[in-house]
Amino acid sequence: MSTTSYRTETPHEHDELLTIKEVAAIVRVPEATLRYWRHLNTGPHSFRIGRSVRYWHNDVLEWLETQSNNPQPHR
């Protein structure tokens, strides 16, 4: 009898974790702005690993794409 195990791919298997500093460089905003957006729950999706905040690279790129397709009016 053979046992075959099939490994399913996770959504972020080929993705990269980024720090807040790395995301700030990609988005070209200060780290404080990312912290504020995180507080407002409006920026790219982030999460904690221990005491550190991390972002998936693809989530940041998708968020940027959404922002460029749905520009917000100037106040």
Residue, then its C-alpha position, 0 to 999 in steps of 0.5 A: m500500500s502506498t501513501t501519497s501525501y499531497r502538499t498544498e501551496t499556501p497563499h504566501e508560499h513564494d512571498e516575502l515578509l517585509t519590515i515597516k522600514e522596507v514598506a516605507a521605502i516601497v510606498r515612499v512615505p515615512e514610517a510614521t505614516l505607515r504606523y498611522w495608517r495601521h492605527l486607522n486600518t487604512g494602509p496595506h495589510s499588516f500583522r504582528i509577529g511577536r513585537s514586530v510588524r510585518y507585511w507580505h510583499n504581494d499584499v503591499l503591491e496589491w494595495l498600491e495597485t488598488q490605490s492607483n486604480n481608485p484615487q482619493p479626492h484631495r481635501 
